[in-house]
Amino acid sequence: MNTSLKAFIYLAATLGVSWLNLAAAAAATKRDDGDEPGTVMSIGDAALIFGGIPLAVSLLLMILIWAPSRGRSKSTQISNY
C-alpha cells in the first residue's frame, strides 16, 4: 500500500468516526419526558474541576515522591558492580 492510500484511508476513517459522534450528539438533543437538565456550569467552575483538581493531585504526588529523596546524602563513590 502506498503512503497516499494509507493517508486517505486514515482520513476517511477519522471523518467517519467524527460524523458518527456528531450524529449521536444531534440525536441526544431530543428531550424525553421527565428530563430535567441541570444548571449550566460556568467557565471558572469547569477550569477548577477539570484543571485545578488534576493539577493539585499531580503536585501532591510530585511532592510525595520528591520529598523522601531530599533527606538522603548524595554518594560520590562509583560502584563497580
mmJSON file of the N, C-alpha and C atoms, coordinates in Angstrom:
{"data_MODEL":{"atom_site":{
"group_PDB":["ATOM","ATOM","ATOM","ATOM","ATOM","ATOM","ATOM","ATOM","ATOM","ATOM","ATOM","ATOM","ATOM","ATOM","ATOM","ATOM","ATOM","ATOM","ATOM","ATOM","ATOM","ATOM","ATOM","ATOM","ATOM","ATOM","ATOM","ATOM","ATOM","ATOM","ATOM","ATOM","ATOM","ATOM","ATOM","ATOM","ATOM","ATOM","ATOM","ATOM","ATOM","ATOM","ATOM","ATOM","ATOM","ATOM","ATOM","ATOM","ATOM","ATOM","ATOM","ATOM","ATOM","ATOM","ATOM","ATOM","ATOM","ATOM","ATOM","ATOM","ATOM","ATOM","ATOM","ATOM","ATOM","ATOM","ATOM","ATOM","ATOM","ATOM","ATOM","ATOM","ATOM","ATOM","ATOM","ATOM","ATOM","ATOM","ATOM","ATOM","ATOM","ATOM","ATOM","ATOM","ATOM","ATOM","ATOM","ATOM","ATOM","ATOM","ATOM","ATOM","ATOM","ATOM","ATOM","ATOM","ATOM","ATOM","ATOM","ATOM","ATOM","ATOM","ATOM","ATOM","ATOM","ATOM","ATOM","ATOM","ATOM","ATOM","ATOM","ATOM","ATOM","ATOM","ATOM","ATOM","ATOM","ATOM","ATOM","ATOM","ATOM","ATOM","ATOM","ATOM","ATOM","ATOM","ATOM","ATOM","ATOM","ATOM","ATOM","ATOM","ATOM","ATOM","ATOM","ATOM","ATOM","ATOM","ATOM","ATOM","ATOM","ATOM","ATOM","ATOM","ATOM","ATOM","ATOM","ATOM","ATOM","ATOM","ATOM","ATOM","ATOM","ATOM","ATOM","ATOM","ATOM","ATOM","ATOM","ATOM","ATOM","ATOM","ATOM","ATOM","ATOM","ATOM","ATOM","ATOM","ATOM","ATOM","ATOM","ATOM","ATOM","ATOM","ATOM","ATOM","ATOM","ATOM","ATOM","ATOM","ATOM","ATOM","ATOM","ATOM","ATOM","ATOM","ATOM","ATOM","ATOM","ATOM","ATOM","ATOM","ATOM","ATOM","ATOM","ATOM","ATOM","ATOM","ATOM","ATOM","ATOM","ATOM","ATOM","ATOM","ATOM","ATOM","ATOM","ATOM","ATOM","ATOM","ATOM","ATOM","ATOM","ATOM","ATOM","ATOM","ATOM","ATOM","ATOM","ATOM","ATOM","ATOM","ATOM","ATOM","ATOM","ATOM","ATOM","ATOM","ATOM","ATOM","ATOM","ATOM","ATOM","ATOM","ATOM","ATOM","ATOM","ATOM","ATOM","ATOM","ATOM","ATOM","ATOM"],
"id":[1,2,3,4,5,6,7,8,9,10,11,12,13,14,15,16,17,18,19,20,21,22,23,24,25,26,27,28,29,30,31,32,33,34,35,36,37,38,39,40,41,42,43,44,45,46,47,48,49,50,51,52,53,54,55,56,57,58,59,60,61,62,63,64,65,66,67,68,69,70,71,72,73,74,75,76,77,78,79,80,81,82,83,84,85,86,87,88,89,90,91,92,93,94,95,96,97,98,99,100,101,102,103,104,105,106,107,108,109,110,111,112,113,114,115,116,117,118,119,120,121,122,123,124,125,126,127,128,129,130,131,132,133,134,135,136,137,138,139,140,141,142,143,144,145,146,147,148,149,150,151,152,153,154,155,156,157,158,159,160,161,162,163,164,165,166,167,168,169,170,171,172,173,174,175,176,177,178,179,180,181,182,183,184,185,186,187,188,189,190,191,192,193,194,195,196,197,198,199,200,201,202,203,204,205,206,207,208,209,210,211,212,213,214,215,216,217,218,219,220,221,222,223,224,225,226,227,228,229,230,231,232,233,234,235,236,237,238,239,240,241,242,243],
"type_symbol":["N","C","C","N","C","C","N","C","C","N","C","C","N","C","C","N","C","C","N","C","C","N","C","C","N","C","C","N","C","C","N","C","C","N","C","C","N","C","C","N","C","C","N","C","C","N","C","C","N","C","C","N","C","C","N","C","C","N","C","C","N","C","C","N","C","C","N","C","C","N","C","C","N","C","C","N","C","C","N","C","C","N","C","C","N","C","C","N","C","C","N","C","C","N","C","C","N","C","C","N","C","C","N","C","C","N","C","C","N","C","C","N","C","C","N","C","C","N","C","C","N","C","C","N","C","C","N","C","C","N","C","C","N","C","C","N","C","C","N","C","C","N","C","C","N","C","C","N","C","C","N","C","C","N","C","C","N","C","C","N","C","C","N","C","C","N","C","C","N","C","C","N","C","C","N","C","C","N","C","C","N","C","C","N","C","C","N","C","C","N","C","C","N","C","C","N","C","C","N","C","C","N","C","C","N","C","C","N","C","C","N","C","C","N","C","C","N","C","C","N","C","C","N","C","C","N","C","C","N","C","C","N","C","C","N","C","C","N","C","C","N","C","C"],
"label_atom_id":["N","CA","C","N","CA","C","N","CA","C","N","CA","C","N","CA","C","N","CA","C","N","CA","C","N","CA","C","N","CA","C","N","CA","C","N","CA","C","N","CA","C","N","CA","C","N","CA","C","N","CA","C","N","CA","C","N","CA","C","N","CA","C","N","CA","C","N","CA","C","N","CA","C","N","CA","C","N","CA","C","N","CA","C","N","CA","C","N","CA","C","N","CA","C","N","CA","C","N","CA","C","N","CA","C","N","CA","C","N","CA","C","N","CA","C","N","CA","C","N","CA","C","N","CA","C","N","CA","C","N","CA","C","N","CA","C","N","CA","C","N","CA","C","N","CA","C","N","CA","C","N","CA","C","N","CA","C","N","CA","C","N","CA","C","N","CA","C","N","CA","C","N","CA","C","N","CA","C","N","CA","C","N","CA","C","N","CA","C","N","CA","C","N","CA","C","N","CA","C","N","CA","C","N","CA","C","N","CA","C","N","CA","C","N","CA","C","N","CA","C","N","CA","C","N","CA","C","N","CA","C","N","CA","C","N","CA","C","N","CA","C","N","CA","C","N","CA","C","N","CA","C","N","CA","C","N","CA","C","N","CA","C","N","CA","C","N","CA","C","N","CA","C","N","CA","C","N","CA","C","N","CA","C"],
"label_alt_id":[null,null,null,null,null,null,null,null,null,null,null,null,null,null,null,null,null,null,null,null,null,null,null,null,null,null,null,null,null,null,null,null,null,null,null,null,null,null,null,null,null,null,null,null,null,null,null,null,null,null,null,null,null,null,null,null,null,null,null,null,null,null,null,null,null,null,null,null,null,null,null,null,null,null,null,null,null,null,null,null,null,null,null,null,null,null,null,null,null,null,null,null,null,null,null,null,null,null,null,null,null,null,null,null,null,null,null,null,null,null,null,null,null,null,null,null,null,null,null,null,null,null,null,null,null,null,null,null,null,null,null,null,null,null,null,null,null,null,null,null,null,null,null,null,null,null,null,null,null,null,null,null,null,null,null,null,null,null,null,null,null,null,null,null,null,null,null,null,null,null,null,null,null,null,null,null,null,null,null,null,null,null,null,null,null,null,null,null,null,null,null,null,null,null,null,null,null,null,null,null,null,null,null,null,null,null,null,null,null,null,null,null,null,null,null,null,null,null,null,null,null,null,null,null,null,null,null,null,null,null,null,null,null,null,null,null,null,null,null,null,null,null,null],
"label_comp_id":["MET","MET","MET","ASN","ASN","ASN","THR","THR","THR","SER","SER","SER","LEU","LEU","LEU","LYS","LYS","LYS","ALA","ALA","ALA","PHE","PHE","PHE","ILE","ILE","ILE","TYR","TYR","TYR","LEU","LEU","LEU","ALA","ALA","ALA","ALA","ALA","ALA","THR","THR","THR","LEU","LEU","LEU","GLY","GLY","GLY","VAL","VAL","VAL","SER","SER","SER","TRP","TRP","TRP","LEU","LEU","LEU","ASN","ASN","ASN","LEU","LEU","LEU","ALA","ALA","ALA","ALA","ALA","ALA","ALA","ALA","ALA","ALA","ALA","ALA","ALA","ALA","ALA","ALA","ALA","ALA","THR","THR","THR","LYS","LYS","LYS","ARG","ARG","ARG","ASP","ASP","ASP","ASP","ASP","ASP","GLY","GLY","GLY","ASP","ASP","ASP","GLU","GLU","GLU","PRO","PRO","PRO","GLY","GLY","GLY","THR","THR","THR","VAL","VAL","VAL","MET","MET","MET","SER","SER","SER","ILE","ILE","ILE","GLY","GLY","GLY","ASP","ASP","ASP","ALA","ALA","ALA","ALA","ALA","ALA","LEU","LEU","LEU","ILE","ILE","ILE","PHE","PHE","PHE","GLY","GLY","GLY","GLY","GLY","GLY","ILE","ILE","ILE","PRO","PRO","PRO","LEU","LEU","LEU","ALA","ALA","ALA","VAL","VAL","VAL","SER","SER","SER","LEU","LEU","LEU","LEU","LEU","LEU","LEU","LEU","LEU","MET","MET","MET","ILE","ILE","ILE","LEU","LEU","LEU","ILE","ILE","ILE","TRP","TRP","TRP","ALA","ALA","ALA","PRO","PRO","PRO","SER","SER","SER","ARG","ARG","ARG","GLY","GLY","GLY","ARG","ARG","ARG","SER","SER","SER","LYS","LYS","LYS","SER","SER","SER","THR","THR","THR","GLN","GLN","GLN","ILE","ILE","ILE","SER","SER","SER","ASN","ASN","ASN","TYR","TYR","TYR"],
"label_asym_id":["A","A","A","A","A","A","A","A","A","A","A","A","A","A","A","A","A","A","A","A","A","A","A","A","A","A","A","A","A","A","A","A","A","A","A","A","A","A","A","A","A","A","A","A","A","A","A","A","A","A","A","A","A","A","A","A","A","A","A","A","A","A","A","A","A","A","A","A","A","A","A","A","A","A","A","A","A","A","A","A","A","A","A","A","A","A","A","A","A","A","A","A","A","A","A","A","A","A","A","A","A","A","A","A","A","A","A","A","A","A","A","A","A","A","A","A","A","A","A","A","A","A","A","A","A","A","A","A","A","A","A","A","A","A","A","A","A","A","A","A","A","A","A","A","A","A","A","A","A","A","A","A","A","A","A","A","A","A","A","A","A","A","A","A","A","A","A","A","A","A","A","A","A","A","A","A","A","A","A","A","A","A","A","A","A","A","A","A","A","A","A","A","A","A","A","A","A","A","A","A","A","A","A","A","A","A","A","A","A","A","A","A","A","A","A","A","A","A","A","A","A","A","A","A","A","A","A","A","A","A","A","A","A","A","A","A","A","A","A","A","A","A","A"],
"label_entity_id":["1","1","1","1","1","1","1","1","1","1","1","1","1","1","1","1","1","1","1","1","1","1","1","1","1","1","1","1","1","1","1","1","1","1","1","1","1","1","1","1","1","1","1","1","1","1","1","1","1","1","1","1","1","1","1","1","1","1","1","1","1","1","1","1","1","1","1","1","1","1","1","1","1","1","1","1","1","1","1","1","1","1","1","1","1","1","1","1","1","1","1","1","1","1","1","1","1","1","1","1","1","1","1","1","1","1","1","1","1","1","1","1","1","1","1","1","1","1","1","1","1","1","1","1","1","1","1","1","1","1","1","1","1","1","1","1","1","1","1","1","1","1","1","1","1","1","1","1","1","1","1","1","1","1","1","1","1","1","1","1","1","1","1","1","1","1","1","1","1","1","1","1","1","1","1","1","1","1","1","1","1","1","1","1","1","1","1","1","1","1","1","1","1","1","1","1","1","1","1","1","1","1","1","1","1","1","1","1","1","1","1","1","1","1","1","1","1","1","1","1","1","1","1","1","1","1","1","1","1","1","1","1","1","1","1","1","1","1","1","1","1","1","1"],
"label_seq_id":[1,1,1,2,2,2,3,3,3,4,4,4,5,5,5,6,6,6,7,7,7,8,8,8,9,9,9,10,10,10,11,11,11,12,12,12,13,13,13,14,14,14,15,15,15,16,16,16,17,17,17,18,18,18,19,19,19,20,20,20,21,21,21,22,22,22,23,23,23,24,24,24,25,25,25,26,26,26,27,27,27,28,28,28,29,29,29,30,30,30,31,31,31,32,32,32,33,33,33,34,34,34,35,35,35,36,36,36,37,37,37,38,38,38,39,39,39,40,40,40,41,41,41,42,42,42,43,43,43,44,44,44,45,45,45,46,46,46,47,47,47,48,48,48,49,49,49,50,50,50,51,51,51,52,52,52,53,53,53,54,54,54,55,55,55,56,56,56,57,57,57,58,58,58,59,59,59,60,60,60,61,61,61,62,62,62,63,63,63,64,64,64,65,65,65,66,66,66,67,67,67,68,68,68,69,69,69,70,70,70,71,71,71,72,72,72,73,73,73,74,74,74,75,75,75,76,76,76,77,77,77,78,78,78,79,79,79,80,80,80,81,81,81],
"pdbx_PDB_ins_code":[null,null,null,null,null,null,null,null,null,null,null,null,null,null,null,null,null,null,null,null,null,null,null,null,null,null,null,null,null,null,null,null,null,null,null,null,null,null,null,null,null,null,null,null,null,null,null,null,null,null,null,null,null,null,null,null,null,null,null,null,null,null,null,null,null,null,null,null,null,null,null,null,null,null,null,null,null,null,null,null,null,null,null,null,null,null,null,null,null,null,null,null,null,null,null,null,null,null,null,null,null,null,null,null,null,null,null,null,null,null,null,null,null,null,null,null,null,null,null,null,null,null,null,null,null,null,null,null,null,null,null,null,null,null,null,null,null,null,null,null,null,null,null,null,null,null,null,null,null,null,null,null,null,null,null,null,null,null,null,null,null,null,null,null,null,null,null,null,null,null,null,null,null,null,null,null,null,null,null,null,null,null,null,null,null,null,null,null,null,null,null,null,null,null,null,null,null,null,null,null,null,null,null,null,null,null,null,null,null,null,null,null,null,null,null,null,null,null,null,null,null,null,null,null,null,null,null,null,null,null,null,null,null,null,null,null,null,null,null,null,null,null,null],
"Cartn_x":[0.842,0.0,0.892,0.61,1.447,0.999,1.812,1.593,0.335,0.057,-1.124,-2.419,-2.436,-3.62,-3.827,-2.743,-2.841,-3.367,-2.87,-3.307,-4.79,-5.237,-6.644,-7.531,-7.119,-7.903,-7.974,-6.865,-6.845,-7.773,-7.713,-8.564,-10.036,-10.369,-11.759,-12.274,-11.465,-11.885,-12.078,-11.181,-11.293,-12.55,-12.806,-14.007,-15.271,-15.228,-16.394,-16.733,-15.719,-15.945,-16.432,-15.893,-16.335,-17.804,-18.227,-19.636,-20.546,-20.065,-20.868,-21.05,-19.993,-20.103,-21.058,-21.019,-21.933,-23.377,-23.592,-24.949,-25.487,-24.653,-25.088,-25.396,-24.596,-24.848,-26.133,-26.388,-27.619,-28.837,-28.735,-29.859,-30.112,-29.089,-29.227,-29.89,-30.093,-30.709,-32.218,-32.79,-34.233,-34.523,-35.404,-35.73,-36.78,-36.584,-37.539,-38.428,-39.529,-40.4,-39.658,-39.746,-39.089,-37.645,-37.157,-35.776,-35.655,-34.81,-34.614,-33.143,-32.772,-31.366,-30.958,-29.727,-29.21,-28.833,-28.213,-27.777,-26.496,-26.229,-25.049,-23.823,-22.746,-21.508,-20.749,-20.278,-19.524,-18.117,-17.45,-16.1,-15.136,-15.339,-14.48,-14.623,-15.88,-16.105,-15.479,-15.647,-15.07,-13.551,-12.946,-11.488,-10.995,-11.712,-11.298,-11.461,-12.561,-12.818,-11.91,-11.849,-11.109,-9.655,-9.255,-7.867,-7.219,-7.91,-7.337,-7.158,-8.169,-8.076,-6.995,-6.938,-5.834,-4.455,-4.358,-3.081,-2.696,-3.647,-3.361,-2.942,-3.616,-3.261,-1.866,-1.563,-0.238,0.857,0.612,1.597,1.778,0.69,0.785,1.611,1.352,2.128,3.597,3.851,5.224,5.954,5.297,5.923,6.134,5.145,5.283,6.393,6.64,7.717,9.065,9.098,10.351,10.859,9.96,10.357,11.264,11.004,11.905,13.342,13.538,14.899,15.692,15.048,15.751,16.589,16.189,16.901,18.122,18.257,19.376,20.628,21.772,23.029,23.421,24.083,24.491,25.787,25.831,27.023,27.947,29.211,30.181,31.028,30.876,31.665,30.96,31.771,31.241,31.343,30.251,30.286,30.807,31.413,31.988,31.196,29.911,29.097,29.022],
"Cartn_y":[-1.166,0.0,1.236,2.17,3.36,4.354,5.351,6.289,7.113,7.539,8.373,7.585,6.299,5.477,5.279,5.057,4.927,6.215,7.347,8.634,8.858,8.47,8.629,7.741,6.514,5.597,6.139,6.639,7.215,8.424,9.294,10.479,10.094,9.132,8.706,8.085,7.29,6.672,7.73,8.699,9.761,10.591,10.955,11.729,10.92,9.63,8.781,8.7,8.527,8.47,9.818,10.906,12.24,12.448,12.037,12.197,11.325,10.137,9.298,9.97,10.602,11.313,12.49,13.21,14.33,13.859,12.738,12.209,11.787,11.184,10.786,12.016,13.058,14.272,14.956,14.938,15.548,14.768,13.467,12.657,12.873,13.239,13.428,14.752,15.629,16.919,16.806,15.697,15.499,15.228,16.03,15.909,14.83,14.002,12.962,13.458,12.767,13.099,12.858,13.793,13.652,14.1,14.575,15.03,16.381,16.461,17.707,18.095,18.924,19.31,20.182,20.065,20.852,22.252,22.977,24.329,24.261,25.341,25.413,25.667,24.923,25.088,26.292,27.151,28.318,27.91,28.796,28.518,28.392,29.204,29.122,27.797,27.331,26.035,24.914,24.968,23.929,23.937,25.127,25.216,24.655,24.936,24.415,22.903,22.382,20.95,20.157,20.569,19.787,20.198,21.303,21.733,21.811,22.419,22.638,21.372,20.524,19.288,18.362,18.083,17.24,17.862,19.173,19.834,19.691,19.86,19.719,18.296,17.306,15.909,15.611,16.12,15.91,16.548,17.755,18.417,17.675,17.189,16.428,15.162,14.437,13.228,13.557,14.648,15.045,15.343,16.036,16.356,15.09,14.195,12.959,12.062,12.103,11.301,11.992,13.304,14.064,14.241,14.418,14.768,13.731,12.431,11.485,11.522,11.89,11.912,13.112,14.117,15.302,14.988,13.983,13.674,12.802,12.204,11.303,12.081,11.536,12.173,11.657,12.497,12.107,11.312,10.215,9.378,9.865,9.995,10.437,9.283,8.106,6.965,6.262,5.737,4.986,3.512,2.821,1.393,0.605,-0.532,-1.378,-2.678,-2.583,-3.78,-4.209],
"Cartn_z":[0.0,0.0,0.0,-0.856,-0.87,0.203,0.417,1.516,1.328,0.109,-0.105,0.126,-0.212,0.036,1.536,2.275,3.729,4.351,3.863,4.392,4.087,2.891,2.531,3.403,3.65,4.493,5.915,6.424,7.77,7.847,6.846,6.818,6.736,5.881,5.734,7.035,7.697,8.954,10.035,10.088,11.08,10.859,9.61,9.315,9.575,9.276,9.532,11.007,11.836,13.28,13.791,13.25,13.658,13.334,12.158,11.771,12.629,13.011,13.903,15.261,15.76,17.031,16.924,15.816,15.631,15.529,14.856,14.73,16.095,16.918,18.25,19.106,18.98,19.747,19.286,17.994,17.479,17.942,18.017,18.481,19.963,20.709,22.151,22.502,21.527,21.815,21.978,21.581,21.747,23.217,23.771,25.187,25.387,26.388,26.736,27.873,28.099,29.225,30.529,31.433,32.718,32.715,31.594,31.51,32.199,33.2,33.92,33.853,32.89,32.794,33.976,34.358,35.475,35.028,35.917,35.587,34.752,34.058,33.202,34.079,33.807,34.563,34.005,34.892,34.451,34.024,33.315,32.837,34.009,35.044,36.221,36.952,37.088,37.729,36.92,35.609,34.746,34.831,34.873,34.965,36.293,37.374,38.671,38.747,38.24,38.338,37.409,36.141,35.149,35.004,35.6,35.544,36.9,37.854,39.173,39.986,40.002,40.783,40.243,38.928,38.435,38.682,38.566,38.828,40.294,41.202,42.631,42.978,42.404,42.658,42.106,40.927,40.334,41.191,41.662,42.511,43.833,44.414,45.653,45.45,44.367,44.08,43.839,43.133,42.867,44.175,45.089,46.373,47.195,47.2,47.969,47.43,46.148,45.554,45.742,45.631,45.683,47.109,48.083,49.452,50.119,50.022,50.699,50.186,48.949,48.409,48.908,49.468,49.965,51.202,51.993,53.222,53.026,51.884,51.639,51.28,51.7,51.308,49.922,49.201,47.858,47.928,47.22,47.195,46.089,46.419,45.429,44.895,45.496,45.05,43.899,43.001,41.873,42.205,42.115,42.443,41.247,41.539,40.478,40.352,40.156,40.015,38.585],
"occupancy":[1.0,1.0,1.0,1.0,1.0,1.0,1.0,1.0,1.0,1.0,1.0,1.0,1.0,1.0,1.0,1.0,1.0,1.0,1.0,1.0,1.0,1.0,1.0,1.0,1.0,1.0,1.0,1.0,1.0,1.0,1.0,1.0,1.0,1.0,1.0,1.0,1.0,1.0,1.0,1.0,1.0,1.0,1.0,1.0,1.0,1.0,1.0,1.0,1.0,1.0,1.0,1.0,1.0,1.0,1.0,1.0,1.0,1.0,1.0,1.0,1.0,1.0,1.0,1.0,1.0,1.0,1.0,1.0,1.0,1.0,1.0,1.0,1.0,1.0,1.0,1.0,1.0,1.0,1.0,1.0,1.0,1.0,1.0,1.0,1.0,1.0,1.0,1.0,1.0,1.0,1.0,1.0,1.0,1.0,1.0,1.0,1.0,1.0,1.0,1.0,1.0,1.0,1.0,1.0,1.0,1.0,1.0,1.0,1.0,1.0,1.0,1.0,1.0,1.0,1.0,1.0,1.0,1.0,1.0,1.0,1.0,1.0,1.0,1.0,1.0,1.0,1.0,1.0,1.0,1.0,1.0,1.0,1.0,1.0,1.0,1.0,1.0,1.0,1.0,1.0,1.0,1.0,1.0,1.0,1.0,1.0,1.0,1.0,1.0,1.0,1.0,1.0,1.0,1.0,1.0,1.0,1.0,1.0,1.0,1.0,1.0,1.0,1.0,1.0,1.0,1.0,1.0,1.0,1.0,1.0,1.0,1.0,1.0,1.0,1.0,1.0,1.0,1.0,1.0,1.0,1.0,1.0,1.0,1.0,1.0,1.0,1.0,1.0,1.0,1.0,1.0,1.0,1.0,1.0,1.0,1.0,1.0,1.0,1.0,1.0,1.0,1.0,1.0,1.0,1.0,1.0,1.0,1.0,1.0,1.0,1.0,1.0,1.0,1.0,1.0,1.0,1.0,1.0,1.0,1.0,1.0,1.0,1.0,1.0,1.0,1.0,1.0,1.0,1.0,1.0,1.0,1.0,1.0,1.0,1.0,1.0,1.0,1.0,1.0,1.0,1.0,1.0,1.0],
"B_iso_or_equiv":[0.0,0.0,0.0,0.0,0.0,0.0,0.0,0.0,0.0,0.0,0.0,0.0,0.0,0.0,0.0,0.0,0.0,0.0,0.0,0.0,0.0,0.0,0.0,0.0,0.0,0.0,0.0,0.0,0.0,0.0,0.0,0.0,0.0,0.0,0.0,0.0,0.0,0.0,0.0,0.0,0.0,0.0,0.0,0.0,0.0,0.0,0.0,0.0,0.0,0.0,0.0,0.0,0.0,0.0,0.0,0.0,0.0,0.0,0.0,0.0,0.0,0.0,0.0,0.0,0.0,0.0,0.0,0.0,0.0,0.0,0.0,0.0,0.0,0.0,0.0,0.0,0.0,0.0,0.0,0.0,0.0,0.0,0.0,0.0,0.0,0.0,0.0,0.0,0.0,0.0,0.0,0.0,0.0,0.0,0.0,0.0,0.0,0.0,0.0,0.0,0.0,0.0,0.0,0.0,0.0,0.0,0.0,0.0,0.0,0.0,0.0,0.0,0.0,0.0,0.0,0.0,0.0,0.0,0.0,0.0,0.0,0.0,0.0,0.0,0.0,0.0,0.0,0.0,0.0,0.0,0.0,0.0,0.0,0.0,0.0,0.0,0.0,0.0,0.0,0.0,0.0,0.0,0.0,0.0,0.0,0.0,0.0,0.0,0.0,0.0,0.0,0.0,0.0,0.0,0.0,0.0,0.0,0.0,0.0,0.0,0.0,0.0,0.0,0.0,0.0,0.0,0.0,0.0,0.0,0.0,0.0,0.0,0.0,0.0,0.0,0.0,0.0,0.0,0.0,0.0,0.0,0.0,0.0,0.0,0.0,0.0,0.0,0.0,0.0,0.0,0.0,0.0,0.0,0.0,0.0,0.0,0.0,0.0,0.0,0.0,0.0,0.0,0.0,0.0,0.0,0.0,0.0,0.0,0.0,0.0,0.0,0.0,0.0,0.0,0.0,0.0,0.0,0.0,0.0,0.0,0.0,0.0,0.0,0.0,0.0,0.0,0.0,0.0,0.0,0.0,0.0,0.0,0.0,0.0,0.0,0.0,0.0,0.0,0.0,0.0,0.0,0.0,0.0],
"pdbx_formal_charge":[null,null,null,null,null,null,null,null,null,null,null,null,null,null,null,null,null,null,null,null,null,null,null,null,null,null,null,null,null,null,null,null,null,null,null,null,null,null,null,null,null,null,null,null,null,null,null,null,null,null,null,null,null,null,null,null,null,null,null,null,null,null,null,null,null,null,null,null,null,null,null,null,null,null,null,null,null,null,null,null,null,null,null,null,null,null,null,null,null,null,null,null,null,null,null,null,null,null,null,null,null,null,null,null,null,null,null,null,null,null,null,null,null,null,null,null,null,null,null,null,null,null,null,null,null,null,null,null,null,null,null,null,null,null,null,null,null,null,null,null,null,null,null,null,null,null,null,null,null,null,null,null,null,null,null,null,null,null,null,null,null,null,null,null,null,null,null,null,null,null,null,null,null,null,null,null,null,null,null,null,null,null,null,null,null,null,null,null,null,null,null,null,null,null,null,null,null,null,null,null,null,null,null,null,null,null,null,null,null,null,null,null,null,null,null,null,null,null,null,null,null,null,null,null,null,null,null,null,null,null,null,null,null,null,null,null,null,null,null,null,null,null,null],
"auth_seq_id":[1,1,1,2,2,2,3,3,3,4,4,4,5,5,5,6,6,6,7,7,7,8,8,8,9,9,9,10,10,10,11,11,11,12,12,12,13,13,13,14,14,14,15,15,15,16,16,16,17,17,17,18,18,18,19,19,19,20,20,20,21,21,21,22,22,22,23,23,23,24,24,24,25,25,25,26,26,26,27,27,27,28,28,28,29,29,29,30,30,30,31,31,31,32,32,32,33,33,33,34,34,34,35,35,35,36,36,36,37,37,37,38,38,38,39,39,39,40,40,40,41,41,41,42,42,42,43,43,43,44,44,44,45,45,45,46,46,46,47,47,47,48,48,48,49,49,49,50,50,50,51,51,51,52,52,52,53,53,53,54,54,54,55,55,55,56,56,56,57,57,57,58,58,58,59,59,59,60,60,60,61,61,61,62,62,62,63,63,63,64,64,64,65,65,65,66,66,66,67,67,67,68,68,68,69,69,69,70,70,70,71,71,71,72,72,72,73,73,73,74,74,74,75,75,75,76,76,76,77,77,77,78,78,78,79,79,79,80,80,80,81,81,81],
"auth_comp_id":["MET","MET","MET","ASN","ASN","ASN","THR","THR","THR","SER","SER","SER","LEU","LEU","LEU","LYS","LYS","LYS","ALA","ALA","ALA","PHE","PHE","PHE","ILE","ILE","ILE","TYR","TYR","TYR","LEU","LEU","LEU","ALA","ALA","ALA","ALA","ALA","ALA","THR","THR","THR","LEU","LEU","LEU","GLY","GLY","GLY","VAL","VAL","VAL","SER","SER","SER","TRP","TRP","TRP","LEU","LEU","LEU","ASN","ASN","ASN","LEU","LEU","LEU","ALA","ALA","ALA","ALA","ALA","ALA","ALA","ALA","ALA","ALA","ALA","ALA","ALA","ALA","ALA","ALA","ALA","ALA","THR","THR","THR","LYS","LYS","LYS","ARG","ARG","ARG","ASP","ASP","ASP","ASP","ASP","ASP","GLY","GLY","GLY","ASP","ASP","ASP","GLU","GLU","GLU","PRO","PRO","PRO","GLY","GLY","GLY","THR","THR","THR","VAL","VAL","VAL","MET","MET","MET","SER","SER","SER","ILE","ILE","ILE","GLY","GLY","GLY","ASP","ASP","ASP","ALA","ALA","ALA","ALA","ALA","ALA","LEU","LEU","LEU","ILE","ILE","ILE","PHE","PHE","PHE","GLY","GLY","GLY","GLY","GLY","GLY","ILE","ILE","ILE","PRO","PRO","PRO","LEU","LEU","LEU","ALA","ALA","ALA","VAL","VAL","VAL","SER","SER","SER","LEU","LEU","LEU","LEU","LEU","LEU","LEU","LEU","LEU","MET","MET","MET","ILE","ILE","ILE","LEU","LEU","LEU","ILE","ILE","ILE","TRP","TRP","TRP","ALA","ALA","ALA","PRO","PRO","PRO","SER","SER","SER","ARG","ARG","ARG","GLY","GLY","GLY","ARG","ARG","ARG","SER","SER","SER","LYS","LYS","LYS","SER","SER","SER","THR","THR","THR","GLN","GLN","GLN","ILE","ILE","ILE","SER","SER","SER","ASN","ASN","ASN","TYR","TYR","TYR"],
"auth_asym_id":["A","A","A","A","A","A","A","A","A","A","A","A","A","A","A","A","A","A","A","A","A","A","A","A","A","A","A","A","A","A","A","A","A","A","A","A","A","A","A","A","A","A","A","A","A","A","A","A","A","A","A","A","A","A","A","A","A","A","A","A","A","A","A","A","A","A","A","A","A","A","A","A","A","A","A","A","A","A","A","A","A","A","A","A","A","A","A","A","A","A","A","A","A","A","A","A","A","A","A","A","A","A","A","A","A","A","A","A","A","A","A","A","A","A","A","A","A","A","A","A","A","A","A","A","A","A","A","A","A","A","A","A","A","A","A","A","A","A","A","A","A","A","A","A","A","A","A","A","A","A","A","A","A","A","A","A","A","A","A","A","A","A","A","A","A","A","A","A","A","A","A","A","A","A","A","A","A","A","A","A","A","A","A","A","A","A","A","A","A","A","A","A","A","A","A","A","A","A","A","A","A","A","A","A","A","A","A","A","A","A","A","A","A","A","A","A","A","A","A","A","A","A","A","A","A","A","A","A","A","A","A","A","A","A","A","A","A","A","A","A","A","A","A"],
"auth_atom_id":["N","CA","C","N","CA","C","N","CA","C","N","CA","C","N","CA","C","N","CA","C","N","CA","C","N","CA","C","N","CA","C","N","CA","C","N","CA","C","N","CA","C","N","CA","C","N","CA","C","N","CA","C","N","CA","C","N","CA","C","N","CA","C","N","CA","C","N","CA","C","N","CA","C","N","CA","C","N","CA","C","N","CA","C","N","CA","C","N","CA","C","N","CA","C","N","CA","C","N","CA","C","N","CA","C","N","CA","C","N","CA","C","N","CA","C","N","CA","C","N","CA","C","N","CA","C","N","CA","C","N","CA","C","N","CA","C","N","CA","C","N","CA","C","N","CA","C","N","CA","C","N","CA","C","N","CA","C","N","CA","C","N","CA","C","N","CA","C","N","CA","C","N","CA","C","N","CA","C","N","CA","C","N","CA","C","N","CA","C","N","CA","C","N","CA","C","N","CA","C","N","CA","C","N","CA","C","N","CA","C","N","CA","C","N","CA","C","N","CA","C","N","CA","C","N","CA","C","N","CA","C","N","CA","C","N","CA","C","N","CA","C","N","CA","C","N","CA","C","N","CA","C","N","CA","C","N","CA","C","N","CA","C","N","CA","C","N","CA","C","N","CA","C","N","CA","C","N","CA","C","N","CA","C"],
"pdbx_PDB_model_num":[1,1,1,1,1,1,1,1,1,1,1,1,1,1,1,1,1,1,1,1,1,1,1,1,1,1,1,1,1,1,1,1,1,1,1,1,1,1,1,1,1,1,1,1,1,1,1,1,1,1,1,1,1,1,1,1,1,1,1,1,1,1,1,1,1,1,1,1,1,1,1,1,1,1,1,1,1,1,1,1,1,1,1,1,1,1,1,1,1,1,1,1,1,1,1,1,1,1,1,1,1,1,1,1,1,1,1,1,1,1,1,1,1,1,1,1,1,1,1,1,1,1,1,1,1,1,1,1,1,1,1,1,1,1,1,1,1,1,1,1,1,1,1,1,1,1,1,1,1,1,1,1,1,1,1,1,1,1,1,1,1,1,1,1,1,1,1,1,1,1,1,1,1,1,1,1,1,1,1,1,1,1,1,1,1,1,1,1,1,1,1,1,1,1,1,1,1,1,1,1,1,1,1,1,1,1,1,1,1,1,1,1,1,1,1,1,1,1,1,1,1,1,1,1,1,1,1,1,1,1,1,1,1,1,1,1,1,1,1,1,1,1,1]
}}}
